[in-house]
Every structure is written in C-alpha cells, then in structure tokens.
C-alpha cells in the first residue's frame, strides 16, 4: 500500500496488510453508497477505480476524496 492510502491490487492478497473490523467495513460502505463517484452496479469507485467491497477490508486504505 502506498503512503497516501492508495491500494495496489496485490494488497488485497497480502496477509501482512491489516484488515478492518466488520463494523468499519460496513461504515465505509455506507459512506460510499451515498457518494456520487460510486458505480453502484459494480460497487466500484469511479475516482480511484477500486472495488469498494474489497478496498474497505484493508484497514489502512483511504477514500480518494477523504470521506473516510
């Protein structure tokens, strides 16, 4: 993972990356679901290109526009 919270594809499979607790994942997804940048059909952010159901599981990941 980059210092600015950007996720790299390999981060999703890196067991050394800390994972978010279920409550935090749900909180982040709720924020994303209200965001105009979210493609709700794919649950994909059009700003960063990430699939949010995966990105939100990475504890150190950050929203590209600072919402979480």
N, CA, C, O and CB atoms as a CASP TS submission, in Angstrom:
PFRMAT TS
TARGET T0000
AUTHOR 0000-0000-0000
METHOD Language model
MODEL 1
PARENT N/A
ATOM      1  N   UNK     1       0.844  -1.169   0.000  1.00  0.00           N
ATOM      2  CA  UNK     1       0.000   0.000   0.000  1.00  0.00           C
ATOM      3  C   UNK     1       0.891   1.234   0.000  1.00  0.00           C
ATOM      4  O   UNK     1       1.934   1.271   0.654  1.00  0.00           O
ATOM      5  CB  UNK     1      -0.961  -0.003   1.215  1.00  0.00           C
ATOM      6  N   UNK     2       0.464   2.224  -0.735  1.00  0.00           N
ATOM      7  CA  UNK     2       1.220   3.465  -0.802  1.00  0.00           C
ATOM      8  C   UNK     2       0.980   4.301   0.457  1.00  0.00           C
ATOM      9  O   UNK     2      -0.007   4.098   1.163  1.00  0.00           O
ATOM     10  CB  UNK     2       0.836   4.262  -2.062  1.00  0.00           C
ATOM     11  N   UNK     3       1.885   5.240   0.732  1.00  0.00           N
ATOM     12  CA  UNK     3       1.783   6.076   1.935  1.00  0.00           C
ATOM     13  C   UNK     3       0.500   6.897   1.992  1.00  0.00           C
ATOM     14  O   UNK     3       0.036   7.240   3.080  1.00  0.00           O
ATOM     15  CB  UNK     3       2.965   7.003   2.010  1.00  0.00           C
ATOM     16  N   UNK     4      -0.075   7.215   0.845  1.00  0.00           N
ATOM     17  CA  UNK     4      -1.280   8.055   0.825  1.00  0.00           C
ATOM     18  C   UNK     4      -2.570   7.244   0.939  1.00  0.00           C
ATOM     19  O   UNK     4      -3.661   7.795   0.790  1.00  0.00           O
ATOM     20  CB  UNK     4      -1.313   8.876  -0.450  1.00  0.00           C
ATOM     21  N   UNK     5      -2.456   5.933   1.203  1.00  0.00           N
ATOM     22  CA  UNK     5      -3.633   5.105   1.382  1.00  0.00           C
ATOM     23  C   UNK     5      -4.153   4.475   0.110  1.00  0.00           C
ATOM     24  O   UNK     5      -5.146   3.749   0.135  1.00  0.00           O
ATOM     25  CB  UNK     5      -4.701   5.902   1.991  1.00  0.00           C
ATOM     26  N   UNK     6      -3.475   4.752  -1.028  1.00  0.00           N
ATOM     27  CA  UNK     6      -3.875   4.115  -2.277  1.00  0.00           C
ATOM     28  C   UNK     6      -3.591   2.624  -2.201  1.00  0.00           C
ATOM     29  O   UNK     6      -2.548   2.198  -1.704  1.00  0.00           O
ATOM     30  CB  UNK     6      -3.143   4.749  -3.479  1.00  0.00           C
ATOM     31  N   UNK     7      -4.515   1.857  -2.692  1.00  0.00           N
ATOM     32  CA  UNK     7      -4.422   0.405  -2.655  1.00  0.00           C
ATOM     33  C   UNK     7      -3.846  -0.094  -3.970  1.00  0.00           C
ATOM     34  O   UNK     7      -4.210   0.378  -5.047  1.00  0.00           O
ATOM     35  CB  UNK     7      -5.805  -0.234  -2.384  1.00  0.00           C
ATOM     36  N   UNK     8      -2.952  -1.043  -3.863  1.00  0.00           N
ATOM     37  CA  UNK     8      -2.468  -1.741  -5.037  1.00  0.00           C
ATOM     38  C   UNK     8      -3.158  -3.098  -5.065  1.00  0.00           C
ATOM     39  O   UNK     8      -3.497  -3.645  -4.015  1.00  0.00           O
ATOM     40  CB  UNK     8      -0.904  -1.884  -5.025  1.00  0.00           C
ATOM     41  N   UNK     9      -3.367  -3.638  -6.244  1.00  0.00           N
ATOM     42  CA  UNK     9      -4.101  -4.887  -6.393  1.00  0.00           C
ATOM     43  C   UNK     9      -3.543  -5.992  -5.496  1.00  0.00           C
ATOM     44  O   UNK     9      -4.304  -6.759  -4.905  1.00  0.00           O
ATOM     45  CB  UNK     9      -4.070  -5.335  -7.843  1.00  0.00           C
ATOM     46  N   UNK    10      -2.233  -6.071  -5.397  1.00  0.00           N
ATOM     47  CA  UNK    10      -1.604  -7.130  -4.605  1.00  0.00           C
ATOM     48  C   UNK    10      -1.861  -6.973  -3.108  1.00  0.00           C
ATOM     49  O   UNK    10      -1.749  -7.947  -2.363  1.00  0.00           O
ATOM     50  CB  UNK    10      -0.111  -7.148  -4.864  1.00  0.00           C
ATOM     51  N   UNK    11      -2.202  -5.767  -2.654  1.00  0.00           N
ATOM     52  CA  UNK    11      -2.501  -5.546  -1.231  1.00  0.00           C
ATOM     53  C   UNK    11      -3.670  -6.407  -0.761  1.00  0.00           C
ATOM     54  O   UNK    11      -3.720  -6.821   0.397  1.00  0.00           O
ATOM     55  CB  UNK    11      -2.814  -4.069  -0.977  1.00  0.00           C
ATOM     56  N   UNK    12      -4.593  -6.670  -1.655  1.00  0.00           N
ATOM     57  CA  UNK    12      -5.777  -7.445  -1.291  1.00  0.00           C
ATOM     58  C   UNK    12      -5.435  -8.878  -0.910  1.00  0.00           C
ATOM     59  O   UNK    12      -6.188  -9.527  -0.184  1.00  0.00           O
ATOM     60  CB  UNK    12      -6.766  -7.446  -2.433  1.00  0.00           C
ATOM     61  N   UNK    13      -4.309  -9.370  -1.393  1.00  0.00           N
ATOM     62  CA  UNK    13      -3.908 -10.750  -1.138  1.00  0.00           C
ATOM     63  C   UNK    13      -2.736 -10.859  -0.174  1.00  0.00           C
ATOM     64  O   UNK    13      -2.292 -11.959   0.154  1.00  0.00           O
ATOM     65  CB  UNK    13      -3.554 -11.423  -2.431  1.00  0.00           C
ATOM     66  N   UNK    14      -2.240  -9.715   0.276  1.00  0.00           N
ATOM     67  CA  UNK    14      -1.087  -9.676   1.183  1.00  0.00           C
ATOM     68  C   UNK    14      -1.573  -9.872   2.619  1.00  0.00           C
ATOM     69  O   UNK    14      -2.216  -8.986   3.182  1.00  0.00           O
ATOM     70  CB  UNK    14      -0.304  -8.326   1.041  1.00  0.00           C
ATOM     71  N   UNK    15      -1.274 -11.003   3.199  1.00  0.00           N
ATOM     72  CA  UNK    15      -1.736 -11.311   4.552  1.00  0.00           C
ATOM     73  C   UNK    15      -1.092 -10.424   5.616  1.00  0.00           C
ATOM     74  O   UNK    15      -1.536 -10.410   6.764  1.00  0.00           O
ATOM     75  CB  UNK    15      -1.455 -12.759   4.869  1.00  0.00           C
ATOM     76  N   UNK    16      -0.059  -9.692   5.242  1.00  0.00           N
ATOM     77  CA  UNK    16       0.574  -8.769   6.192  1.00  0.00           C
ATOM     78  C   UNK    16      -0.191  -7.455   6.323  1.00  0.00           C
ATOM     79  O   UNK    16       0.035  -6.687   7.258  1.00  0.00           O
ATOM     80  CB  UNK    16       2.005  -8.484   5.764  1.00  0.00           C
ATOM     81  N   UNK    17      -1.100  -7.201   5.377  1.00  0.00           N
ATOM     82  CA  UNK    17      -1.903  -5.979   5.430  1.00  0.00           C
ATOM     83  C   UNK    17      -2.977  -6.126   6.496  1.00  0.00           C
ATOM     84  O   UNK    17      -3.750  -7.084   6.469  1.00  0.00           O
ATOM     85  CB  UNK    17      -2.543  -5.671   4.050  1.00  0.00           C
ATOM     86  N   UNK    18      -3.034  -5.180   7.441  1.00  0.00           N
ATOM     87  CA  UNK    18      -4.079  -5.275   8.478  1.00  0.00           C
ATOM     88  C   UNK    18      -5.472  -5.128   7.875  1.00  0.00           C
ATOM     89  O   UNK    18      -5.687  -4.337   6.956  1.00  0.00           O
ATOM     90  CB  UNK    18      -3.864  -4.200   9.560  1.00  0.00           C
ATOM     91  N   UNK    19      -6.393  -5.890   8.400  1.00  0.00           N
ATOM     92  CA  UNK    19      -7.780  -5.895   7.914  1.00  0.00           C
ATOM     93  C   UNK    19      -8.682  -5.079   8.831  1.00  0.00           C
ATOM     94  O   UNK    19      -8.426  -4.946  10.028  1.00  0.00           O
ATOM     95  CB  UNK    19      -8.309  -7.336   7.803  1.00  0.00           C
ATOM     96  N   UNK    20      -9.721  -4.548   8.253  1.00  0.00           N
ATOM     97  CA  UNK    20     -10.690  -3.752   9.002  1.00  0.00           C
ATOM     98  C   UNK    20     -11.667  -4.657   9.735  1.00  0.00           C
ATOM     99  O   UNK    20     -12.016  -5.730   9.244  1.00  0.00           O
ATOM    100  CB  UNK    20     -11.448  -2.797   8.068  1.00  0.00           C
ATOM    101  N   UNK    21     -12.114  -4.215  10.926  1.00  0.00           N
ATOM    102  CA  UNK    21     -13.195  -4.958  11.581  1.00  0.00           C
ATOM    103  C   UNK    21     -14.496  -4.791  10.785  1.00  0.00           C
ATOM    104  O   UNK    21     -14.657  -3.831  10.032  1.00  0.00           O
ATOM    105  CB  UNK    21     -13.386  -4.473  13.052  1.00  0.00           C
ATOM    106  N   UNK    22     -15.395  -5.721  10.963  1.00  0.00           N
ATOM    107  CA  UNK    22     -16.657  -5.730  10.219  1.00  0.00           C
ATOM    108  C   UNK    22     -17.413  -4.406  10.335  1.00  0.00           C
ATOM    109  O   UNK    22     -17.969  -3.920   9.350  1.00  0.00           O
ATOM    110  CB  UNK    22     -17.540  -6.863  10.711  1.00  0.00           C
ATOM    111  N   UNK    23     -17.433  -3.827  11.523  1.00  0.00           N
ATOM    112  CA  UNK    23     -18.147  -2.568  11.741  1.00  0.00           C
ATOM    113  C   UNK    23     -17.571  -1.441  10.897  1.00  0.00           C
ATOM    114  O   UNK    23     -18.320  -0.630  10.352  1.00  0.00           O
ATOM    115  CB  UNK    23     -18.101  -2.184  13.214  1.00  0.00           C
ATOM    116  N   UNK    24     -16.245  -1.383  10.783  1.00  0.00           N
ATOM    117  CA  UNK    24     -15.602  -0.337   9.991  1.00  0.00           C
ATOM    118  C   UNK    24     -15.891  -0.548   8.507  1.00  0.00           C
ATOM    119  O   UNK    24     -16.138   0.416   7.783  1.00  0.00           O
ATOM    120  CB  UNK    24     -14.080  -0.318  10.246  1.00  0.00           C
ATOM    121  N   UNK    25     -15.862  -1.783   8.056  1.00  0.00           N
ATOM    122  CA  UNK    25     -16.177  -2.080   6.655  1.00  0.00           C
ATOM    123  C   UNK    25     -17.593  -1.601   6.337  1.00  0.00           C
ATOM    124  O   UNK    25     -17.813  -0.951   5.315  1.00  0.00           O
ATOM    125  CB  UNK    25     -16.036  -3.604   6.365  1.00  0.00           C
ATOM    126  N   UNK    26     -18.542  -1.915   7.196  1.00  0.00           N
ATOM    127  CA  UNK    26     -19.934  -1.513   6.982  1.00  0.00           C
ATOM    128  C   UNK    26     -20.085   0.006   6.989  1.00  0.00           C
ATOM    129  O   UNK    26     -20.837   0.563   6.189  1.00  0.00           O
ATOM    130  CB  UNK    26     -20.836  -2.131   8.053  1.00  0.00           C
ATOM    131  N   UNK    27     -19.366   0.676   7.897  1.00  0.00           N
ATOM    132  CA  UNK    27     -19.413   2.134   7.969  1.00  0.00           C
ATOM    133  C   UNK    27     -18.864   2.758   6.683  1.00  0.00           C
ATOM    134  O   UNK    27     -19.461   3.682   6.129  1.00  0.00           O
ATOM    135  CB  UNK    27     -18.617   2.636   9.188  1.00  0.00           C
ATOM    136  N   UNK    28     -17.745   2.255   6.223  1.00  0.00           N
ATOM    137  CA  UNK    28     -17.144   2.776   4.993  1.00  0.00           C
ATOM    138  C   UNK    28     -18.053   2.544   3.791  1.00  0.00           C
ATOM    139  O   UNK    28     -18.239   3.445   2.973  1.00  0.00           O
ATOM    140  CB  UNK    28     -15.781   2.126   4.750  1.00  0.00           C
ATOM    141  N   UNK    29     -18.618   1.348   3.678  1.00  0.00           N
ATOM    142  CA  UNK    29     -19.507   1.064   2.549  1.00  0.00           C
ATOM    143  C   UNK    29     -20.753   1.944   2.572  1.00  0.00           C
ATOM    144  O   UNK    29     -21.248   2.343   1.518  1.00  0.00           O
ATOM    145  CB  UNK    29     -19.913  -0.406   2.558  1.00  0.00           C
ATOM    146  N   UNK    30     -21.260   2.247   3.755  1.00  0.00           N
ATOM    147  CA  UNK    30     -22.423   3.138   3.863  1.00  0.00           C
ATOM    148  C   UNK    30     -22.078   4.527   3.334  1.00  0.00           C
ATOM    149  O   UNK    30     -22.887   5.154   2.651  1.00  0.00           O
ATOM    150  CB  UNK    30     -22.906   3.231   5.332  1.00  0.00           C
ATOM    151  N   UNK    31     -20.882   5.000   3.647  1.00  0.00           N
ATOM    152  CA  UNK    31     -20.428   6.301   3.136  1.00  0.00           C
ATOM    153  C   UNK    31     -20.311   6.241   1.621  1.00  0.00           C
ATOM    154  O   UNK    31     -20.769   7.143   0.919  1.00  0.00           O
ATOM    155  CB  UNK    31     -19.065   6.706   3.770  1.00  0.00           C
ATOM    156  N   UNK    32     -19.696   5.174   1.119  1.00  0.00           N
ATOM    157  CA  UNK    32     -19.526   5.016  -0.330  1.00  0.00           C
ATOM    158  C   UNK    32     -20.872   4.965  -1.049  1.00  0.00           C
ATOM    159  O   UNK    32     -21.017   5.528  -2.134  1.00  0.00           O
ATOM    160  CB  UNK    32     -18.725   3.747  -0.635  1.00  0.00           C
ATOM    161  N   UNK    33     -21.847   4.299  -0.456  1.00  0.00           N
ATOM    162  CA  UNK    33     -23.159   4.169  -1.096  1.00  0.00           C
ATOM    163  C   UNK    33     -23.856   5.506  -1.283  1.00  0.00           C
ATOM    164  O   UNK    33     -24.763   5.611  -2.109  1.00  0.00           O
ATOM    165  CB  UNK    33     -24.040   3.256  -0.283  1.00  0.00           C
ATOM    166  N   UNK    34     -23.457   6.530  -0.537  1.00  0.00           N
ATOM    167  CA  UNK    34     -24.031   7.868  -0.676  1.00  0.00           C
ATOM    168  C   UNK    34     -23.200   8.760  -1.600  1.00  0.00           C
ATOM    169  O   UNK    34     -23.588   9.896  -1.874  1.00  0.00           O
ATOM    170  CB  UNK    34     -24.158   8.523   0.692  1.00  0.00           C
ATOM    171  N   UNK    35     -22.076   8.264  -2.076  1.00  0.00           N
ATOM    172  CA  UNK    35     -21.136   9.072  -2.851  1.00  0.00           C
ATOM    173  C   UNK    35     -21.483   9.052  -4.341  1.00  0.00           C
ATOM    174  O   UNK    35     -21.768   7.988  -4.891  1.00  0.00           O
ATOM    175  CB  UNK    35     -19.704   8.570  -2.637  1.00  0.00           C
ATOM    176  N   UNK    36     -21.462  10.211  -4.999  1.00  0.00           N
ATOM    177  CA  UNK    36     -21.760  10.246  -6.439  1.00  0.00           C
ATOM    178  C   UNK    36     -20.684   9.570  -7.300  1.00  0.00           C
ATOM    179  O   UNK    36     -20.942   9.274  -8.467  1.00  0.00           O
ATOM    180  CB  UNK    36     -21.927  11.683  -6.886  1.00  0.00           C
ATOM    181  N   UNK    37     -19.509   9.323  -6.766  1.00  0.00           N
ATOM    182  CA  UNK    37     -18.439   8.664  -7.519  1.00  0.00           C
ATOM    183  C   UNK    37     -18.608   7.142  -7.558  1.00  0.00           C
ATOM    184  O   UNK    37     -17.893   6.470  -8.301  1.00  0.00           O
ATOM    185  CB  UNK    37     -17.088   9.015  -6.911  1.00  0.00           C
ATOM    186  N   UNK    38     -19.524   6.594  -6.786  1.00  0.00           N
ATOM    187  CA  UNK    38     -19.686   5.147  -6.735  1.00  0.00           C
ATOM    188  C   UNK    38     -20.551   4.639  -7.878  1.00  0.00           C
ATOM    189  O   UNK    38     -21.661   5.126  -8.091  1.00  0.00           O
ATOM    190  CB  UNK    38     -20.290   4.735  -5.407  1.00  0.00           C
ATOM    191  N   UNK    39     -20.039   3.662  -8.608  1.00  0.00           N
ATOM    192  CA  UNK    39     -20.835   2.920  -9.578  1.00  0.00           C
ATOM    193  C   UNK    39     -21.530   1.823  -8.769  1.00  0.00           C
ATOM    194  O   UNK    39     -20.923   0.800  -8.454  1.00  0.00           O
ATOM    195  CB  UNK    39     -19.943   2.325 -10.775  1.00  0.00           C
ATOM    196  N   UNK    40     -22.776   2.038  -8.442  1.00  0.00           N
ATOM    197  CA  UNK    40     -23.489   1.126  -7.544  1.00  0.00           C
ATOM    198  C   UNK    40     -23.693  -0.255  -8.152  1.00  0.00           C
ATOM    199  O   UNK    40     -23.783  -1.241  -7.420  1.00  0.00           O
ATOM    200  CB  UNK    40     -24.831   1.715  -7.170  1.00  0.00           C
ATOM    201  N   UNK    41     -23.767  -0.343  -9.450  1.00  0.00           N
ATOM    202  CA  UNK    41     -23.947  -1.639 -10.108  1.00  0.00           C
ATOM    203  C   UNK    41     -22.747  -2.547  -9.846  1.00  0.00           C
ATOM    204  O   UNK    41     -22.908  -3.746  -9.617  1.00  0.00           O
ATOM    205  CB  UNK    41     -24.151  -1.453 -11.624  1.00  0.00           C
ATOM    206  N   UNK    42     -21.551  -1.975  -9.881  1.00  0.00           N
ATOM    207  CA  UNK    42     -20.318  -2.745  -9.676  1.00  0.00           C
ATOM    208  C   UNK    42     -19.727  -2.572  -8.278  1.00  0.00           C
ATOM    209  O   UNK    42     -18.777  -3.264  -7.915  1.00  0.00           O
ATOM    210  CB  UNK    42     -19.289  -2.341 -10.704  1.00  0.00           C
ATOM    211  N   UNK    43     -20.287  -1.650  -7.494  1.00  0.00           N
ATOM    212  CA  UNK    43     -19.716  -1.238  -6.206  1.00  0.00           C
ATOM    213  C   UNK    43     -18.248  -0.850  -6.403  1.00  0.00           C
ATOM    214  O   UNK    43     -17.357  -1.267  -5.664  1.00  0.00           O
ATOM    215  CB  UNK    43     -19.848  -2.381  -5.144  1.00  0.00           C
ATOM    216  N   UNK    44     -18.044  -0.031  -7.438  1.00  0.00           N
ATOM    217  CA  UNK    44     -16.699   0.395  -7.827  1.00  0.00           C
ATOM    218  C   UNK    44     -16.610   1.915  -7.812  1.00  0.00           C
ATOM    219  O   UNK    44     -17.497   2.610  -8.307  1.00  0.00           O
ATOM    220  CB  UNK    44     -16.333  -0.154  -9.227  1.00  0.00           C
ATOM    221  N   UNK    45     -15.535   2.412  -7.241  1.00  0.00           N
ATOM    222  CA  UNK    45     -15.304   3.858  -7.198  1.00  0.00           C
ATOM    223  C   UNK    45     -14.793   4.329  -8.558  1.00  0.00           C
ATOM    224  O   UNK    45     -13.807   3.806  -9.077  1.00  0.00           O
ATOM    225  CB  UNK    45     -14.291   4.229  -6.072  1.00  0.00           C
ATOM    226  N   UNK    46     -15.472   5.316  -9.125  1.00  0.00           N
ATOM    227  CA  UNK    46     -15.033   5.853 -10.409  1.00  0.00           C
ATOM    228  C   UNK    46     -13.870   6.831 -10.234  1.00  0.00           C
ATOM    229  O   UNK    46     -13.237   7.221 -11.216  1.00  0.00           O
ATOM    230  CB  UNK    46     -16.198   6.544 -11.120  1.00  0.00           C
ATOM    231  N   UNK    47     -13.589   7.224  -9.009  1.00  0.00           N
ATOM    232  CA  UNK    47     -12.467   8.132  -8.747  1.00  0.00           C
ATOM    233  C   UNK    47     -11.139   7.370  -8.678  1.00  0.00           C
ATOM    234  O   UNK    47     -10.169   7.753  -9.332  1.00  0.00           O
ATOM    235  CB  UNK    47     -12.701   8.902  -7.434  1.00  0.00           C
ATOM    236  N   UNK    48     -11.097   6.292  -7.885  1.00  0.00           N
ATOM    237  CA  UNK    48      -9.841   5.546  -7.720  1.00  0.00           C
ATOM    238  C   UNK    48      -9.816   4.234  -8.503  1.00  0.00           C
ATOM    239  O   UNK    48      -8.748   3.654  -8.702  1.00  0.00           O
ATOM    240  CB  UNK    48      -9.607   5.256  -6.254  1.00  0.00           C
ATOM    241  N   UNK    49     -10.979   3.763  -8.947  1.00  0.00           N
ATOM    242  CA  UNK    49     -11.043   2.538  -9.731  1.00  0.00           C
ATOM    243  C   UNK    49     -11.123   1.259  -8.910  1.00  0.00           C
ATOM    244  O   UNK    49     -11.087   0.163  -9.468  1.00  0.00           O
ATOM    245  CB  UNK    49      -9.866   2.467 -10.612  1.00  0.00           C
ATOM    246  N   UNK    50     -11.229   1.388  -7.591  1.00  0.00           N
ATOM    247  CA  UNK    50     -11.246   0.209  -6.720  1.00  0.00           C
ATOM    248  C   UNK    50     -12.654  -0.353  -6.553  1.00  0.00           C
ATOM    249  O   UNK    50     -13.645   0.374  -6.604  1.00  0.00           O
ATOM    250  CB  UNK    50     -10.665   0.556  -5.355  1.00  0.00           C
ATOM    251  N   UNK    51     -12.712  -1.662  -6.352  1.00  0.00           N
ATOM    252  CA  UNK    51     -13.959  -2.307  -5.961  1.00  0.00           C
ATOM    253  C   UNK    51     -14.072  -2.138  -4.455  1.00  0.00           C
ATOM    254  O   UNK    51     -13.251  -2.665  -3.704  1.00  0.00           O
ATOM    255  CB  UNK    51     -14.001  -3.833  -6.388  1.00  0.00           C
ATOM    256  N   UNK    52     -15.069  -1.418  -4.019  1.00  0.00           N
ATOM    257  CA  UNK    52     -15.135  -0.970  -2.635  1.00  0.00           C
ATOM    258  C   UNK    52     -15.410  -2.085  -1.633  1.00  0.00           C
ATOM    259  O   UNK    52     -15.017  -1.969  -0.472  1.00  0.00           O
ATOM    260  CB  UNK    52     -16.184   0.069  -2.505  1.00  0.00           C
ATOM    261  N   UNK    53     -16.064  -3.146  -2.044  1.00  0.00           N
ATOM    262  CA  UNK    53     -16.270  -4.266  -1.115  1.00  0.00           C
ATOM    263  C   UNK    53     -14.938  -4.897  -0.746  1.00  0.00           C
ATOM    264  O   UNK    53     -14.822  -5.521   0.309  1.00  0.00           O
ATOM    265  CB  UNK    53     -17.208  -5.327  -1.733  1.00  0.00           C
ATOM    266  N   UNK    54     -13.937  -4.745  -1.591  1.00  0.00           N
ATOM    267  CA  UNK    54     -12.604  -5.259  -1.293  1.00  0.00           C
ATOM    268  C   UNK    54     -11.745  -4.198  -0.607  1.00  0.00           C
ATOM    269  O   UNK    54     -11.090  -4.478   0.396  1.00  0.00           O
ATOM    270  CB  UNK    54     -11.921  -5.740  -2.576  1.00  0.00           C
ATOM    271  N   UNK    55     -11.751  -2.988  -1.149  1.00  0.00           N
ATOM    272  CA  UNK    55     -10.885  -1.939  -0.600  1.00  0.00           C
ATOM    273  C   UNK    55     -11.199  -1.645   0.864  1.00  0.00           C
ATOM    274  O   UNK    55     -10.288  -1.409   1.658  1.00  0.00           O
ATOM    275  CB  UNK    55     -11.023  -0.663  -1.420  1.00  0.00           C
ATOM    276  N   UNK    56     -12.474  -1.656   1.224  1.00  0.00           N
ATOM    277  CA  UNK    56     -12.857  -1.318   2.595  1.00  0.00           C
ATOM    278  C   UNK    56     -12.374  -2.340   3.612  1.00  0.00           C
ATOM    279  O   UNK    56     -12.363  -2.058   4.810  1.00  0.00           O
ATOM    280  CB  UNK    56     -14.352  -1.187   2.691  1.00  0.00           C
ATOM    281  N   UNK    57     -11.974  -3.522   3.155  1.00  0.00           N
ATOM    282  CA  UNK    57     -11.464  -4.535   4.086  1.00  0.00           C
ATOM    283  C   UNK    57     -10.032  -4.254   4.524  1.00  0.00           C
ATOM    284  O   UNK    57      -9.558  -4.825   5.507  1.00  0.00           O
ATOM    285  CB  UNK    57     -11.539  -5.909   3.449  1.00  0.00           C
ATOM    286  N   UNK    58      -9.342  -3.377   3.799  1.00  0.00           N
ATOM    287  CA  UNK    58      -7.960  -3.029   4.151  1.00  0.00           C
ATOM    288  C   UNK    58      -7.973  -1.863   5.132  1.00  0.00           C
ATOM    289  O   UNK    58      -8.389  -0.756   4.788  1.00  0.00           O
ATOM    290  CB  UNK    58      -7.129  -2.669   2.878  1.00  0.00           C
ATOM    291  N   UNK    59      -7.524  -2.112   6.325  1.00  0.00           N
ATOM    292  CA  UNK    59      -7.626  -1.133   7.412  1.00  0.00           C
ATOM    293  C   UNK    59      -6.940   0.198   7.088  1.00  0.00           C
ATOM    294  O   UNK    59      -7.456   1.253   7.458  1.00  0.00           O
ATOM    295  CB  UNK    59      -7.027  -1.711   8.674  1.00  0.00           C
ATOM    296  N   UNK    60      -5.812   0.173   6.417  1.00  0.00           N
ATOM    297  CA  UNK    60      -5.058   1.392   6.153  1.00  0.00           C
ATOM    298  C   UNK    60      -5.468   2.106   4.872  1.00  0.00           C
ATOM    299  O   UNK    60      -4.939   3.174   4.565  1.00  0.00           O
ATOM    300  CB  UNK    60      -3.608   1.073   6.090  1.00  0.00           C
ATOM    301  N   UNK    61      -6.404   1.531   4.119  1.00  0.00           N
ATOM    302  CA  UNK    61      -6.863   2.156   2.888  1.00  0.00           C
ATOM    303  C   UNK    61      -7.606   3.456   3.205  1.00  0.00           C
ATOM    304  O   UNK    61      -8.157   3.623   4.293  1.00  0.00           O
ATOM    305  CB  UNK    61      -7.770   1.191   2.094  1.00  0.00           C
ATOM    306  N   UNK    62      -7.610   4.369   2.235  1.00  0.00           N
ATOM    307  CA  UNK    62      -8.284   5.649   2.414  1.00  0.00           C
ATOM    308  C   UNK    62      -9.134   5.966   1.208  1.00  0.00           C
ATOM    309  O   UNK    62      -8.833   5.544   0.091  1.00  0.00           O
ATOM    310  CB  UNK    62      -7.275   6.767   2.659  1.00  0.00           C
ATOM    311  N   UNK    63     -10.183   6.701   1.433  1.00  0.00           N
ATOM    312  CA  UNK    63     -11.022   7.205   0.363  1.00  0.00           C
ATOM    313  C   UNK    63     -10.216   8.222  -0.441  1.00  0.00           C
ATOM    314  O   UNK    63      -9.516   9.045   0.149  1.00  0.00           O
ATOM    315  CB  UNK    63     -12.331   7.838   0.924  1.00  0.00           C
ATOM    316  N   UNK    64     -10.296   8.188  -1.784  1.00  0.00           N
ATOM    317  CA  UNK    64      -9.509   9.120  -2.590  1.00  0.00           C
ATOM    318  C   UNK    64      -9.949  10.582  -2.458  1.00  0.00           C
ATOM    319  O   UNK    64      -9.208  11.492  -2.830  1.00  0.00           O
ATOM    320  CB  UNK    64      -9.581   8.713  -4.029  1.00  0.00           C
ATOM    321  N   UNK    65     -11.151  10.801  -1.931  1.00  0.00           N
ATOM    322  CA  UNK    65     -11.601  12.182  -1.743  1.00  0.00           C
ATOM    323  C   UNK    65     -11.792  12.523  -0.266  1.00  0.00           C
ATOM    324  O   UNK    65     -12.430  13.519   0.076  1.00  0.00           O
ATOM    325  CB  UNK    65     -12.905  12.416  -2.499  1.00  0.00           C
ATOM    326  N   UNK    66     -11.234  11.687   0.597  1.00  0.00           N
ATOM    327  CA  UNK    66     -11.181  11.990   2.030  1.00  0.00           C
ATOM    328  C   UNK    66     -12.444  11.781   2.830  1.00  0.00           C
ATOM    329  O   UNK    66     -12.578  12.342   3.917  1.00  0.00           O
ATOM    330  CB  UNK    66     -10.782  13.355   2.195  1.00  0.00           C
ATOM    331  N   UNK    67     -13.371  10.997   2.331  1.00  0.00           N
ATOM    332  CA  UNK    67     -14.625  10.772   3.088  1.00  0.00           C
ATOM    333  C   UNK    67     -14.456   9.790   4.238  1.00  0.00           C
ATOM    334  O   UNK    67     -15.255   9.804   5.174  1.00  0.00           O
ATOM    335  CB  UNK    67     -15.710  10.261   2.157  1.00  0.00           C
ATOM    336  N   UNK    68     -13.433   8.935   4.191  1.00  0.00           N
ATOM    337  CA  UNK    68     -13.123   8.025   5.299  1.00  0.00           C
ATOM    338  C   UNK    68     -11.655   7.708   5.287  1.00  0.00           C
ATOM    339  O   UNK    68     -11.178   6.956   6.138  1.00  0.00           O
ATOM    340  CB  UNK    68     -13.951   6.729   5.213  1.00  0.00           C
TER
END
